[in-house]
C-alpha cells in the first residue's frame, strides 16, 4: 500500500521480482522516452562487493564483447575506474551493461541477493566465501528472460528454469517466518516470498487532502491485514453472530462448574459475547435486545446485516470476519479484563482546562485531552 500522486486509487500488478533499486548512472538508459533500460535475455552478475577497479571485471566484459550479450550487475556499489570504463563502452555501443545497487541493508541484503541468485540460476559472489570477482566465469552468471531498470526500481522476469530451487527457497523462508517472533521480520519474509513467487501487487491510494489520504491508507492496510489473516485461518460470519453462536455452549459450561467465582466469570464471558451484536444494532438505531433474541434463534451463518437492515445469510452477502481476528479479539478482551481485575485500577489522563477565555469554543472543547 503506497501513497499516490493522483486523486484516484490505482492497482498495479508487477510480474516477476521487483527490486527497489534503480540504475546507478543515467548513462545506462536505453529508452530515452521512458527513461528505462530494457534488456532481453541478459546475463546477471550478483555480488555483495564494491566494484571500483576495472581489473575486477575485465574478464567478464571481454567475454561479453565477443558474445554480444547484455549484462546486469547487482553489487554493493559501482564507482571510479570501473564505472567510467563501463559507461564509455556503453555509449560507444561496445557493451550493453546496466548496474544497480544491492537491495536491502545489513544481513538482510545478503538474503535478498541469495534470493535473486536462486531465481536466475546465478552463483552468489559473496565476500564471505572468498570468491574474487576476477575469477568469475560466464557460467557463474545468471540468466533472466527480461529485465527492466528504471530510475528507482528494477523488475526481473525469470526464465522459469529454476522453479524447483525457487520452491525450496520459498519453503525455507516460510519456515523462518513461522519461527520468528518479530513482526518486522515476518513482514519482510512474506515480502520475499511474494517476490520469489512471481508477482507483486501495489495499491496506490489517492485523495484530495492529506487527512483523507491517511484515513484511506489505514483502511486499505486494515483490509490487507484482514485478508492475510483470512488466508491463514479462514473466515466466519461477521456482525457478531459467530460470537453469539459460540455463547450457546456457555450455559452448559456454567452448570458443570462448581466454584461460584468460575461460574461468575463464565457469565461475564457470556455477556461479552452478546455485546458486539447489541452494539451493532444500537448503532443502526435498533433495540439491541430485540435483534439479539431474533438472531439467537437463527442457524449458524444467518444474522443481522446492519447495512441493508435485513436478516439474511451473512456469508452470501459478504458480511464476514477472519477467524483469526475473531479469536484474537476475544483473547485480547479477556486478557485486558483479567489485568483490570488483578490490578483493580486503570491509568487515565486527566483533562486540563484550556487557557484563555473559552470564547467561541464548541461544546466539549473546554478541555485538552
DRENDO-1510 file (C-alpha; in Angstrom, 1 decimal, always signed):
<recs>
REC; n; res; u; v; w
REC; 1; UNK; +0.0; +0.0; +0.0 .
REC; 2; UNK; +1.6; +3.3; -1.2 .
REC; 3; UNK; +0.6; +6.9; -1.5 .
REC; 4; UNK; -0.4; +8.0; -5.0 .
REC; 5; UNK; +0.3; +11.4; -6.6 .
REC; 6; UNK; -3.2; +11.5; -8.2 .
REC; 7; UNK; -6.7; +11.8; -6.7 .
REC; 8; UNK; -7.8; +8.3; -7.6 .
REC; 9; UNK; -6.9; +4.8; -6.3 .
REC; 10; UNK; -4.8; +2.6; -8.6 .
REC; 11; UNK; -3.8; -1.1; -8.5 .
REC; 12; UNK; -0.5; -2.1; -10.2 .
REC; 13; UNK; +0.5; -5.7; -10.7 .
REC; 14; UNK; +4.1; -6.5; -11.5 .
REC; 15; UNK; +5.1; -9.9; -12.9 .
REC; 16; UNK; +8.5; -11.2; -11.7 .
REC; 17; UNK; +10.7; -9.9; -9.0 .
REC; 18; UNK; +10.8; -6.2; -8.3 .
REC; 19; UNK; +13.7; -4.6; -6.5 .
REC; 20; UNK; +13.5; -1.1; -5.1 .
REC; 21; UNK; +16.8; +0.0; -6.7 .
REC; 22; UNK; +17.4; +1.8; -9.9 .
REC; 23; UNK; +20.3; +2.3; -12.3 .
REC; 24; UNK; +23.5; +3.8; -10.7 .
REC; 25; UNK; +24.2; +6.1; -13.7 .
REC; 26; UNK; +21.6; +7.8; -16.1 .
REC; 27; UNK; +24.0; +6.8; -18.9 .
REC; 28; UNK; +22.7; +3.3; -18.6 .
REC; 29; UNK; +19.3; +4.4; -20.0 .
REC; 30; UNK; +18.4; +2.9; -23.4 .
REC; 31; UNK; +14.9; +4.2; -23.9 .
REC; 32; UNK; +15.2; +7.9; -23.5 .
REC; 33; UNK; +11.4; +8.5; -23.8 .
REC; 34; UNK; +10.5; +6.1; -20.9 .
REC; 35; UNK; +13.9; +6.7; -19.1 .
REC; 36; UNK; +14.4; +2.9; -18.6 .
REC; 37; UNK; +16.9; +0.3; -19.6 .
REC; 38; UNK; +15.1; -2.7; -21.1 .
REC; 39; UNK; +17.2; -5.8; -21.7 .
REC; 40; UNK; +16.1; -9.2; -23.1 .
REC; 41; UNK; +17.8; -12.4; -22.1 .
REC; 42; UNK; +20.5; -10.6; -20.0 .
REC; 43; UNK; +23.2; -12.3; -18.0 .
REC; 44; UNK; +23.3; -11.3; -14.3 .
REC; 45; UNK; +26.3; -10.8; -12.1 .
REC; 46; UNK; +25.4; -10.9; -8.4 .
REC; 47; UNK; +27.9; -9.8; -5.7 .
REC; 48; UNK; +28.0; -8.1; -2.3 .
REC; 49; UNK; +31.3; -6.4; -3.1 .
REC; 50; UNK; +32.0; -2.8; -4.1 .
REC; 51; UNK; +33.4; -2.6; -7.7 .
REC; 52; UNK; +35.8; +0.3; -8.3 .
REC; 53; UNK; +38.8; -1.3; -10.2 .
REC; 54; UNK; +38.1; -2.3; -13.8 .
REC; 55; UNK; +40.6; -5.2; -13.4 .
REC; 56; UNK; +38.0; -7.0; -11.2 .
REC; 57; UNK; +35.5; -7.4; -14.1 .
REC; 58; UNK; +37.6; -7.1; -17.2 .
REC; 59; UNK; +37.5; -10.8; -17.9 .
REC; 60; UNK; +33.7; -10.9; -17.9 .
REC; 61; UNK; +33.5; -7.7; -20.0 .
REC; 62; UNK; +35.8; -9.1; -22.6 .
REC; 63; UNK; +33.7; -12.3; -22.9 .
REC; 64; UNK; +30.6; -10.1; -23.3 .
REC; 65; UNK; +32.2; -8.2; -26.2 .
REC; 66; UNK; +32.6; -11.5; -28.1 .
REC; 67; UNK; +29.2; -12.9; -27.3 .
REC; 68; UNK; +27.3; -9.6; -27.6 .
REC; 69; UNK; +25.1; -10.5; -24.6 .
REC; 70; UNK; +23.7; -7.8; -22.3 .
REC; 71; UNK; +24.7; -7.8; -18.6 .
REC; 72; UNK; +23.0; -6.7; -15.4 .
REC; 73; UNK; +25.4; -6.1; -12.5 .
REC; 74; UNK; +23.9; -6.2; -8.9 .
REC; 75; UNK; +26.6; -5.0; -6.5 .
REC; 76; UNK; +27.1; -3.0; -3.3 .
REC; 77; UNK; +28.4; -0.1; -5.4 .
REC; 78; UNK; +30.0; +0.6; -8.8 .
REC; 79; UNK; +32.3; +3.6; -8.9 .
REC; 80; UNK; +35.6; +5.0; -10.0 .
REC; 81; UNK; +37.5; +3.5; -12.9 .
REC; 82; UNK; +35.1; +0.6; -13.3 .
REC; 83; UNK; +32.0; +2.8; -13.7 .
REC; 84; UNK; +33.7; +5.2; -16.2 .
REC; 85; UNK; +35.0; +2.3; -18.3 .
REC; 86; UNK; +31.6; +0.7; -18.5 .
REC; 87; UNK; +29.8; +4.0; -19.3 .
REC; 88; UNK; +32.3; +4.9; -22.1 .
REC; 89; UNK; +32.0; +1.5; -23.7 .
REC; 90; UNK; +28.2; +1.6; -23.3 .
REC; 91; UNK; +27.9; +4.9; -25.1 .
REC; 92; UNK; +30.2; +3.6; -27.9 .
REC; 93; UNK; +27.9; +0.6; -28.3 .
REC; 94; UNK; +30.6; -1.9; -27.4 .
REC; 95; UNK; +28.9; -3.2; -24.3 .
REC; 96; UNK; +25.3; -3.4; -23.2 .
REC; 97; UNK; +25.6; -3.2; -19.4 .
REC; 98; UNK; +23.4; -1.8; -16.6 .
REC; 99; UNK; +24.4; -1.7; -12.9 .
REC; 100; UNK; +22.2; -1.4; -9.8 .
REC; 101; UNK; +23.0; -1.3; -6.1 .
REC; 102; UNK; +22.1; -4.3; -3.9 .
REC; 103; UNK; +18.6; -4.1; -2.3 .
REC; 104; UNK; +18.2; -4.2; +1.5 .
REC; 105; UNK; +20.6; -3.4; +4.3 .
REC; 106; UNK; +22.9; -5.4; +6.6 .
REC; 107; UNK; +22.4; -9.1; +6.8 .
REC; 108; UNK; +19.1; -8.8; +5.0 .
REC; 109; UNK; +20.9; -7.6; +1.9 .
REC; 110; UNK; +22.7; -11.0; +1.6 .
REC; 111; UNK; +19.4; -12.8; +1.8 .
REC; 112; UNK; +17.9; -10.7; -0.9 .
REC; 113; UNK; +20.9; -11.3; -3.2 .
REC; 114; UNK; +20.7; -15.0; -2.5 .
REC; 115; UNK; +17.0; -14.9; -3.5 .
REC; 116; UNK; +17.9; -13.3; -6.8 .
REC; 117; UNK; +20.7; -15.7; -7.4 .
REC; 118; UNK; +18.4; -18.7; -6.9 .
REC; 119; UNK; +15.7; -17.1; -9.1 .
REC; 120; UNK; +18.2; -16.5; -12.0 .
REC; 121; UNK; +20.4; -19.5; -11.5 .
REC; 122; UNK; +23.5; -17.4; -10.7 .
REC; 123; UNK; +26.3; -18.0; -8.3 .
REC; 124; UNK; +26.3; -15.5; -5.5 .
REC; 125; UNK; +29.8; -14.0; -5.4 .
REC; 126; UNK; +30.0; -13.4; -1.7 .
REC; 127; UNK; +32.9; -11.9; +0.1 .
REC; 128; UNK; +32.4; -14.3; +3.0 .
REC; 129; UNK; +33.0; -17.3; +0.6 .
REC; 130; UNK; +36.4; -15.9; -0.5 .
REC; 131; UNK; +35.4; -15.8; -4.2 .
REC; 132; UNK; +37.1; -13.0; -6.1 .
REC; 133; UNK; +35.5; -11.1; -9.0 .
REC; 134; UNK; +38.4; -11.6; -11.4 .
REC; 135; UNK; +37.9; -15.4; -11.1 .
REC; 136; UNK; +34.2; -15.2; -12.2 .
REC; 137; UNK; +33.4; -17.0; -15.5 .
REC; 138; UNK; +30.3; -16.8; -17.7 .
REC; 139; UNK; +29.0; -20.0; -16.2 .
REC; 140; UNK; +28.7; -18.2; -12.8 .
REC; 141; UNK; +26.3; -15.7; -14.2 .
REC; 142; UNK; +22.5; -16.0; -14.0 .
REC; 143; UNK; +20.0; -15.5; -16.8 .
REC; 144; UNK; +16.6; -13.8; -17.0 .
REC; 145; UNK; +14.0; -13.6; -19.7 .
REC; 146; UNK; +13.8; -9.8; -19.4 .
REC; 147; UNK; +15.0; -7.0; -17.1 .
REC; 148; UNK; +13.6; -3.5; -16.9 .
REC; 149; UNK; +15.6; -1.0; -14.9 .
REC; 150; UNK; +14.1; +2.5; -14.2 .
REC; 151; UNK; +15.4; +5.3; -12.0 .
REC; 152; UNK; +14.0; +3.9; -8.8 .
REC; 153; UNK; +13.2; +0.2; -9.4 .
REC; 154; UNK; +14.2; -2.9; -11.3 .
REC; 155; UNK; +12.0; -5.7; -12.5 .
REC; 156; UNK; +13.5; -9.2; -13.2 .
REC; 157; UNK; +11.3; -11.6; -15.1 .
REC; 158; UNK; +12.8; -15.1; -14.7 .
REC; 159; UNK; +13.1; -17.8; -17.3 .
REC; 160; UNK; +11.3; -20.4; -15.1 .
REC; 161; UNK; +14.2; -22.9; -15.5 .
REC; 162; UNK; +14.9; -22.9; -11.7 .
REC; 163; UNK; +11.4; -23.4; -10.3 .
REC; 164; UNK; +12.4; -26.4; -8.1 .
REC; 165; UNK; +15.1; -24.3; -6.4 .
REC; 166; UNK; +12.7; -21.4; -6.0 .
REC; 167; UNK; +10.0; -23.6; -4.5 .
REC; 168; UNK; +12.6; -25.0; -2.0 .
REC; 169; UNK; +13.7; -21.4; -1.1 .
REC; 170; UNK; +10.1; -20.3; -0.6 .
REC; 171; UNK; +9.5; -23.2; +1.8 .
REC; 172; UNK; +12.7; -22.3; +3.7 .
REC; 173; UNK; +11.7; -18.6; +4.1 .
REC; 174; UNK; +8.2; -19.7; +5.1 .
REC; 175; UNK; +9.7; -21.8; +7.9 .
REC; 176; UNK; +11.7; -18.8; +9.0 .
REC; 177; UNK; +8.6; -16.7; +9.1 .
REC; 178; UNK; +6.8; -19.2; +11.3 .
REC; 179; UNK; +9.7; -19.4; +13.7 .
REC; 180; UNK; +10.3; -15.7; +14.2 .
REC; 181; UNK; +8.7; -13.6; +16.9 .
REC; 182; UNK; +9.5; -10.3; +15.2 .
REC; 183; UNK; +6.6; -8.6; +13.3 .
REC; 184; UNK; +9.1; -6.8; +11.1 .
REC; 185; UNK; +11.0; -10.0; +10.2 .
REC; 186; UNK; +7.7; -11.7; +9.5 .
REC; 187; UNK; +6.6; -8.9; +7.1 .
REC; 188; UNK; +9.9; -8.9; +5.3 .
REC; 189; UNK; +9.8; -12.7; +5.0 .
REC; 190; UNK; +6.3; -12.6; +3.5 .
REC; 191; UNK; +7.5; -9.8; +1.1 .
REC; 192; UNK; +10.4; -12.1; +0.0 .
REC; 193; UNK; +8.0; -15.0; -0.6 .
REC; 194; UNK; +5.8; -12.7; -2.8 .
REC; 195; UNK; +8.8; -11.6; -4.8 .
REC; 196; UNK; +10.0; -15.1; -5.4 .
REC; 197; UNK; +6.5; -16.4; -6.2 .
REC; 198; UNK; +6.5; -14.2; -9.3 .
REC; 199; UNK; +4.1; -11.3; -8.6 .
REC; 200; UNK; +3.7; -8.1; -6.6 .
REC; 201; UNK; +0.5; -6.0; -6.4 .
REC; 202; UNK; +0.7; -2.4; -5.3 .
REC; 203; UNK; -2.2; -0.4; -4.2 .
REC; 204; UNK; -1.7; +3.3; -4.8 .
REC; 205; UNK; -4.0; +5.4; -2.6 .
REC; 206; UNK; -5.1; +8.8; -3.9 .
REC; 207; UNK; -7.0; +11.6; -2.1 .
REC; 208; UNK; -7.7; +15.3; -2.2 .
REC; 209; UNK; -6.3; +16.1; +1.3 .
REC; 210; UNK; -3.6; +14.6; +3.5 .
REC; 211; UNK; -6.2; +13.7; +6.2 .
REC; 212; UNK; -8.3; +11.7; +3.7 .
REC; 213; UNK; -5.2; +10.1; +2.3 .
REC; 214; UNK; -4.0; +8.9; +5.8 .
REC; 215; UNK; -7.5; +7.6; +6.6 .
REC; 216; UNK; -7.9; +5.7; +3.3 .
REC; 217; UNK; -4.4; +4.3; +3.6 .
REC; 218; UNK; -5.1; +2.9; +7.1 .
REC; 219; UNK; -8.4; +1.4; +5.8 .
REC; 220; UNK; -6.5; -0.4; +3.0 .
REC; 221; UNK; -3.8; -1.6; +5.4 .
REC; 222; UNK; -6.5; -3.0; +7.7 .
REC; 223; UNK; -8.3; -4.7; +4.8 .
REC; 224; UNK; -5.0; -6.2; +3.6 .
REC; 225; UNK; -4.1; -7.5; +7.1 .
REC; 226; UNK; -7.6; -9.0; +7.4 .
REC; 227; UNK; -7.2; -10.7; +4.1 .
REC; 228; UNK; -3.9; -12.2; +5.1 .
REC; 229; UNK; -5.5; -13.4; +8.4 .
REC; 230; UNK; -8.4; -14.9; +6.4 .
REC; 231; UNK; -5.9; -16.8; +4.1 .
REC; 232; UNK; -4.2; -18.2; +7.2 .
REC; 233; UNK; -7.2; -19.4; +9.1 .
REC; 234; UNK; -10.3; -18.9; +7.0 .
REC; 235; UNK; -13.4; -16.8; +7.6 .
REC; 236; UNK; -16.6; -16.8; +9.8 .
REC; 237; UNK; -19.9; -15.0; +9.5 .
REC; 238; UNK; -19.5; -11.4; +10.8 .
REC; 239; UNK; -21.8; -8.9; +12.5 .
REC; 240; UNK; -21.2; -10.5; +15.9 .
REC; 241; UNK; -23.2; -13.7; +15.0 .
REC; 242; UNK; -20.2; -16.0; +15.3 .
REC; 243; UNK; -19.5; -14.9; +18.9 .
REC; 244; UNK; -23.3; -15.2; +19.7 .
REC; 245; UNK; -23.2; -18.8; +18.3 .
REC; 246; UNK; -20.2; -19.6; +20.5 .
REC; 247; UNK; -22.2; -18.3; +23.5 .
REC; 248; UNK; -24.7; -21.2; +23.1 .
REC; 249; UNK; -22.2; -23.7; +24.8 .
REC; 250; UNK; -21.6; -21.5; +27.9 .
REC; 251; UNK; -24.8; -22.3; +29.8 .
REC; 252; UNK; -23.9; -26.0; +29.9 .
REC; 253; UNK; -20.4; -25.0; +30.9 .
REC; 254; UNK; -21.8; -22.9; +33.8 .
REC; 255; UNK; -23.8; -25.9; +35.0 .
REC; 256; UNK; -20.7; -28.1; +35.0 .
REC; 257; UNK; -18.7; -25.7; +37.2 .
REC; 258; UNK; -18.7; -26.0; +41.0 .
REC; 259; UNK; -16.8; -22.8; +42.0 .
REC; 260; UNK; -19.0; -19.8; +42.3 .
REC; 261; UNK; -16.3; -17.4; +41.1 .
REC; 262; UNK; -15.7; -19.5; +38.0 .
REC; 263; UNK; -19.5; -19.5; +37.3 .
REC; 264; UNK; -19.5; -15.7; +37.6 .
REC; 265; UNK; -16.6; -15.5; +35.2 .
REC; 266; UNK; -18.4; -17.7; +32.7 .
REC; 267; UNK; -21.4; -15.4; +32.9 .
REC; 268; UNK; -19.3; -12.4; +32.2 .
REC; 269; UNK; -17.9; -14.1; +29.1 .
REC; 270; UNK; -21.4; -14.9; +28.0 .
REC; 271; UNK; -22.4; -11.2; +28.3 .
REC; 272; UNK; -19.3; -10.1; +26.4 .
REC; 273; UNK; -20.1; -12.5; +23.5 .
REC; 274; UNK; -23.5; -10.9; +23.2 .
REC; 275; UNK; -22.2; -7.3; +23.4 .
REC; 276; UNK; -20.9; -6.8; +19.8 .
REC; 277; UNK; -24.2; -7.7; +18.1 .
REC; 278; UNK; -26.1; -5.5; +20.5 .
REC; 279; UNK; -23.8; -2.6; +19.8 .
REC; 280; UNK; -24.1; -3.0; +16.1 .
REC; 281; UNK; -27.9; -3.0; +16.4 .
REC; 282; UNK; -27.7; +0.1; +18.6 .
REC; 283; UNK; -25.5; +1.9; +16.1 .
REC; 284; UNK; -28.1; +1.1; +13.4 .
REC; 285; UNK; -30.8; +2.7; +15.6 .
REC; 286; UNK; -32.5; -0.5; +16.7 .
REC; 287; UNK; -33.1; -2.1; +20.1 .
REC; 288; UNK; -30.1; -4.4; +20.8 .
REC; 289; UNK; -32.1; -7.0; +22.9 .
REC; 290; UNK; -34.7; -7.4; +20.1 .
REC; 291; UNK; -32.1; -8.1; +17.4 .
REC; 292; UNK; -30.2; -10.4; +19.8 .
REC; 293; UNK; -33.2; -12.6; +20.5 .
REC; 294; UNK; -34.1; -12.9; +16.9 .
REC; 295; UNK; -30.6; -13.8; +15.7 .
REC; 296; UNK; -30.3; -16.3; +18.7 .
REC; 297; UNK; -32.9; -18.5; +17.1 .
REC; 298; UNK; -31.3; -18.5; +13.6 .
REC; 299; UNK; -29.0; -21.0; +12.1 .
REC; 300; UNK; -25.2; -20.5; +12.1 .
REC; 301; UNK; -24.3; -18.2; +9.2 .
REC; 302; UNK; -27.6; -16.3; +9.4 .
REC; 303; UNK; -27.7; -12.9; +11.1 .
REC; 304; UNK; -28.5; -9.2; +11.0 .
REC; 305; UNK; -27.0; -7.1; +8.2 .
REC; 306; UNK; -27.0; -3.5; +9.6 .
REC; 307; UNK; -26.1; -2.0; +6.2 .
REC; 308; UNK; -29.2; -3.4; +4.5 .
REC; 309; UNK; -31.3; -3.6; +7.7 .
REC; 310; UNK; -32.2; -7.2; +6.9 .
REC; 311; UNK; -31.8; -10.7; +8.4 .
REC; 312; UNK; -30.0; -12.9; +5.9 .
REC; 313; UNK; -27.2; -15.3; +5.1 .
REC; 314; UNK; -24.2; -13.1; +6.0 .
REC; 315; UNK; -21.6; -15.1; +4.1 .
REC; 316; UNK; -23.6; -14.9; +0.9 .
REC; 317; UNK; -24.0; -11.1; +1.4 .
REC; 318; UNK; -20.3; -10.6; +2.2 .
REC; 319; UNK; -20.5; -9.8; +5.9 .
REC; 320; UNK; -17.5; -11.8; +7.1 .
REC; 321; UNK; -14.7; -11.7; +9.6 .
REC; 322; UNK; -11.3; -13.5; +9.5 .
REC; 323; UNK; -11.4; -16.4; +12.0 .
REC; 324; UNK; -8.1; -15.3; +13.4 .
REC; 325; UNK; -9.3; -11.8; +14.1 .
REC; 326; UNK; -12.4; -13.0; +15.9 .
REC; 327; UNK; -10.4; -15.3; +18.1 .
REC; 328; UNK; -7.8; -12.7; +18.9 .
REC; 329; UNK; -10.5; -10.1; +19.8 .
REC; 330; UNK; -11.9; -12.4; +22.4 .
REC; 331; UNK; -8.5; -13.4; +23.7 .
REC; 332; UNK; -7.3; -9.8; +23.9 .
REC; 333; UNK; -10.5; -8.7; +25.7 .
REC; 334; UNK; -10.1; -11.5; +28.2 .
REC; 335; UNK; -6.5; -10.5; +28.8 .
REC; 336; UNK; -7.3; -6.9; +29.4 .
REC; 337; UNK; -10.3; -7.7; +31.7 .
REC; 338; UNK; -8.1; -10.1; +33.7 .
REC; 339; UNK; -5.5; -7.4; +34.1 .
REC; 340; UNK; -8.0; -4.9; +35.4 .
REC; 341; UNK; -9.4; -7.5; +37.9 .
REC; 342; UNK; -5.8; -8.2; +39.1 .
REC; 343; UNK; -4.6; -4.6; +39.4 .
REC; 344; UNK; -8.0; -3.2; +40.4 .
REC; 345; UNK; -7.2; +0.1; +38.7 .
REC; 346; UNK; -6.9; +1.9; +35.4 .
REC; 347; UNK; -4.5; +4.6; +34.4 .
REC; 348; UNK; -6.1; +7.5; +32.6 .
REC; 349; UNK; -5.1; +11.0; +31.5 .
REC; 350; UNK; -7.0; +13.7; +33.4 .
REC; 351; UNK; -8.1; +16.5; +31.1 .
REC; 352; UNK; -6.8; +20.0; +31.9 .
REC; 353; UNK; -8.8; +23.2; +31.4 .
REC; 354; UNK; -7.8; +25.2; +28.3 .
REC; 355; UNK; -6.0; +28.5; +28.8 .
REC; 356; UNK; -8.0; +31.6; +27.6 .
REC; 357; UNK; -11.4; +32.9; +28.0 .
REC; 358; UNK; -13.1; +30.0; +26.2 .
REC; 359; UNK; -15.0; +32.4; +23.8 .
REC; 360; UNK; -16.1; +30.7; +20.6 .
REC; 361; UNK; -15.2; +27.2; +21.7 .
REC; 362; UNK; -17.5; +24.4; +20.7 .
REC; 363; UNK; -19.1; +22.2; +23.4 .
REC; 364; UNK; -16.6; +19.7; +24.7 .
REC; 365; UNK; -13.6; +21.9; +23.7 .
REC; 366; UNK; -13.1; +23.5; +27.1 .
REC; 367; UNK; -10.5; +20.8; +28.0 .
REC; 368; UNK; -7.3; +19.5; +26.5 .
REC; 369; UNK; -7.3; +15.7; +26.2 .
</recs>
